[in-house]
Structures are given as C-alpha cells and as structure tokens.
Amino acid sequence: MIKTYTLVEATKKIERYCAYQERCHKEVYAKLKEMRMIPQAIDQLMGHLIQENYLNEERFAQSFARGKFSIKKWGKKRIVNELKQRGISVYNITSALKEIDEEAYLATFNTLAEKRAAALEGLTGQRARKKLADYLLYRGWESQLIYDKVKELLG
C-alpha cells in the first residue's frame, strides 16, 4: 500500500528533511513529488519552507561550496557546474564562491596536485602528465592552474 500524507504530516516530514541538512529547491520539490503530494500542496509547502527559513537557496549554495571544497577538494569549476545542475541562480553561485578563501584554494590545489604526482611514480613523460591533468580537470580545477602545475611538477 502506498503511504499518503495529510498536509500537517507532510509539513512535519519535509521540515525535518530540510532541518537535517541544507537543501536546494530542486531536492525538496523532488522529495515532495516522491511523497505523492499534489501540485497545490507542493506550492503551499514550498512557500511555507521558504517563509520559515527552512529553505534558503543562498545558504544552501554557500554551504555546498564550502563542503565540497574542504571535504572533497573540488575546484571552483566543478562546484559551479554542480550548483547549476541543481538550478541555483548565478547570483547565489557567485555568493557561494566568495566563501572559498583564495589562499586556502591555491594551497589545497598545490597539495592535491603534489600528492597525485607522487602517486604516479611508475609512469613517465606524457602519460604521467595526462593522468595528472585529467585527475585535476575531473576535480574541477581551472585548466590554466593545472597546466602550469603539470609543467612545474612533471616538466
């Protein structure tokens, strides 16, 4: 049997969902659809969440950028792409990127590149350079930073 929710039950459940961790509008909308809520109820609940500050896109974007940078060591390009996929506005993306300290950003990049280069010891020349560049590109670091670092580390 499929569980159905009254508006009060759905409100409590979705408030808990948003309080647990920062969410973007797209995630919350998908969760409400999954709960089989009708469009009018979804609109009403989304409005309630925004009004009660359970849902704040700028706060989500800032938290997302800080977390992905400090924990997963993602570069700005990857963070921007992931935020765009979640339907975050350009204004909020710009605001989120300001959360990343430039010195810490470059220090993290250098550490990550050096660690990865050391792990590629068995490889030489072009193959090692390609592997290092691909790894850093996948992580979302800027290509100019990458190519300068590859040249510095692997010649």
Number of C-alpha atoms within 10 A of each C-alpha: 3 6 6 11 13 9 14 9 11 18 20 10 15 20 19 12 15 18 13 10 11 18 21 21 18 14 14 20 18 12 15 22 13 9 17 15 19 10 12 9 16 22 14 12 22 20 13 15 19 13 11 11 14 20 22 17 21 18 16 21 28 20 17 21 26 21 15 15 22 14 9 10 18 23 24 20 16 19 24 20 14 15 21 13 10 15 14 20 14 12 9 17 22 14 16 23 19 13 15 18 11 11 9 12 17 13 12 17 21 15 11 14 20 15 11 17 19 11 12 14 9 7 12 10 9 11 11 19 21 13 16 24 22 14 16 24 19 12 18 18 21 15 14 9 15 20 17 11 19 21 10 9 14 13 10
